[in-house]
Amino acid sequence: MIVHGLPDQETSYKETLKAEGFNTYLTAGEKNGISIAVTYLPDIIICDICNPESELKVVKELSHNNATLSIPLIVLTDIKQLIHSRTLMELGADDVIVKPVAGEPVLKSIQSRLKKLEALKEKLIYKLTYIESENKTAQKKNDHLLIKIGNDLKFIEYSSIVYIIALKEYTKLVLEDGCKLIVRKSIRNWIDTLPPKDFLRIHRATIVNIWHLQKIEKCGLRSYCVYMKNISKPFQLSQRYGNIMRKTFKG
């Protein structure tokens, strides 16, 4: 897994790793990288961020977390000063490589670091098998989503989703921080994925997070409007789903 900072950041060494049979995944920034690493425990973590402070933060958090402290961590840095490399390794990095870097040094470093995993082989095989099994991961994914956007993986907590809108075979997710994501997943599939205690379908094309609900107001003879926190435009509550809403929010 490669924790990188920018969507268009150069990661030419990734092709070398692919050619050697490694399954490599880029994460969408350091926050997603830390969350994904802690949850899914990859074999190797490569930190490739063009910001020295962010490098130190990622290394410190991963090295001080019981779930990831035993995973080999390689840092690719732009900083040539020896003191920076020493600081990274004192915080827990297993290797530090100064950029620009080709695929071969990264590959050799990974091969050396993999020896460190032998003692944890059985545990890691179990974890990876668990992750790759859709039926088993359904039990783990009860509080978040892991969405692939292009080549990036994004970690999304259910609680951060405000509402979901249907766009034919796609859907648009709007998060509490204002971020909007287009995902190739139908509204019906979302109903099967999301926890029913937190999400409610108010229209054939709309699902809302109950915890972001502000109020429900009558806006016509037989129609109601659903207002969400920090969202100016209300949603129409269809008659089909009106009875469910009235039962859920009595009074």
N, C-alpha and C positions, 0 to 999 in steps of 0.2 A: 504494500500500500504506500502510495506517495502522497504526503501532505504538502500541497503546494499553495501558493498565495494568490496567483493570478490565473484567470481562465486561459489566457494566451501565452502563458509562461513556457519557455522552451524546455522540453524534457526529451531530448533526442536519445538519451540513454535508455529510455523506455523500450525503444525498438530492439536494442541489444538484449534486454532482459526477456522480451517476448520471444526473440529468436532462440534463446536458451531454454525456453519452456516455462518461464515464469508468468503467472497470471498477475498482471499489474493493474491497479485501479488508482485513478487520481481523485482526490477529494476536493470539494469546493471550499477552500480556505482552511485555516488552522482550527477554527471552532468546530467545523464539521469533522475534520481529521481526528481531533481528540475524541469526540463523541463516538465516531465510528470505530476507532481503535479500541476504546474501552469496552464497547459493546460486542464487537465481532472478532477481536483478538487475531489479527493477521500474523503471518509467519515473520515478516520483516516490515519495519517502518522506515521509510526514507523521508526525512524532513528537508524540503527544498523550497525555502521561503526567502524572498529578497528583502528581508528586514531583520537586522540583528536582534532587536528586542523581542520580536515574535518568535525567532529561533529559540532564544533562551526560555521563553514562556512555554513553548511546546515541549521542549526537552524536559523542563522541570516538572510539568504536569504529568507527562507520560511516565517519567522515571520515579515519581512519587505516588503513583497509583498502583495499588496491589495487583490490579488486573493486567497491567501492561509493563510493569517494571522488569519482567524477565524476557520481554520481546526485544530482540536486537534492534537498535536504533542508530541509523546512519544519517549524518547531517551533511548536506551539500551547502556550502556557505560562500558568499562573495567576500567575506572579511579575511584578509591574508595575515593579519596579526596573530602571532602565536598565542598571545594571552586570551584571545577570543576562543580559539580552539581548545585551550586548556580549560577555560570556564565551562564550555559545552560538555567536555568529557567529565569534569568534576560534578556537573549536574546530573550525569547519567548517560551521555551519548557513548555508544560503543566505538564509533569511528567518525572522524571529521575529514571531509574532502573539500579542498578549496576549488571553486569554479574559476574558469570554465573546465568542464570535465567531460570526457568521452565515456562511452558505455563500458569499456574494459575495466577501468579502476573500480567503477561501481559494482560490476559483476564480481570481481575478485573479492571485494569487501564483503559482499553478500555471501559468497561461498564460504569465506572464513567465519563469518558470523553464524552461519547455519549450524556449525558444530556446537554452538551454545544451546541449540534447541534439543539436542539428543536426550538430555535428562527429562525434558518435558514432552517427549514424543507422543506418548499415549494420551496425555491430557489434550494436546493440541489437535491430534487426529480426531478425538471425540468432539472437540469444539467445532472444527471445520465441517465434520460430517453433520453435526447438529445445525450449523448455519445453512448448509446446502440443501437440507431437507425441508421442503415447503411446509409439510405438515407439522414438523417440530418447531420450525421458526415461528409459526403462527402463535405459539405459546409465549415466545420471547417478545414478539412485536405487539404487546398489548398496551404500549404507551407511546409508540413512535412509528414513523414511517422511514424507510430508507429508499429514496427516489434517485434514479439515475437520470441526469440531465446532460445529454451529450456524452462526454467521457467522464463527467464528474458525478460523484455520489453526494447527495445532500441528506443530512439527518434532520428530520422534522418531528417535533413532539406534537402529539394530537392536540394538546392544550393550546398550542400556538395558532391552530387553524381557526379562523373566524367563520368563513363560509366557503362553500364549493358550488360552482356554477357549471352546468352542462354546456359543452361546445361540440355537439354531435358525438363523435367517438372519443373526443377529448374532454377534459374538464379543466377549469381554472380554479386554483387554490389561492385564496387571499389570506395571508398570515397577519398576526397582530402587529408586526413591525412594518406593515404596508407592502411587504414583498408579494409579488404575484407570480405564480408558476403555472405553466401549461403542462398537463400530464396526459399521456395516452391511457386513459382509464375512464370507464363509463360511470355515470351516477349510480347505476345498479350495483356495480362492483364496489363502489365506495360504501354502500349500505352494508355489504357483507364484511367490509374491512374495519370500519369505524366502530368504536364502542357505543352501543345503543343508549347507554345511560348519559352520554355526553352530546350526542348528535341527533338531530331531528330533521326529517325531510318535510319541508313546508310547501313544496311545489315539485312537479315532475322534473324540474330542472335545477332545483335549489336544495342544498343541505346547509343547515346552520349549526354552529356550536352553541349549545344551550348556555354555557357559561359566559358567552359574549353577548347574550340577549339583553336588551335594555327594556323593551316593552312591546306589547301587542295592542294595537289600537284599531277601533272600527273606523273605516274610511269610506264607507258606502252603505247601501241598504243591506247587502248581504256579503260584503267584503271586509277583509281585515288587512292591516299593514303590520309587518314585523320590523321593528327597529333594532339595529345592532349597535353596540357601543362603538363610538368613534367612526361610524359609517353614516354619512349624511343622508343617503338615499335609502328609503325603506324598501322591503321586499313584499311582494304580494303573497298573501296566504291563500292558497287555492282551497276551494270547498272540499275537495277530496281529502286533504290533510288537515282541514280545520278541526274536525272532531278529535283527532289525535292531539293537537295542540291544546284544545280546551280541557282535555282530560289531564294533560301533563301540567298545565298552568291554570289550575282552578282559581276563579275569581279574577 
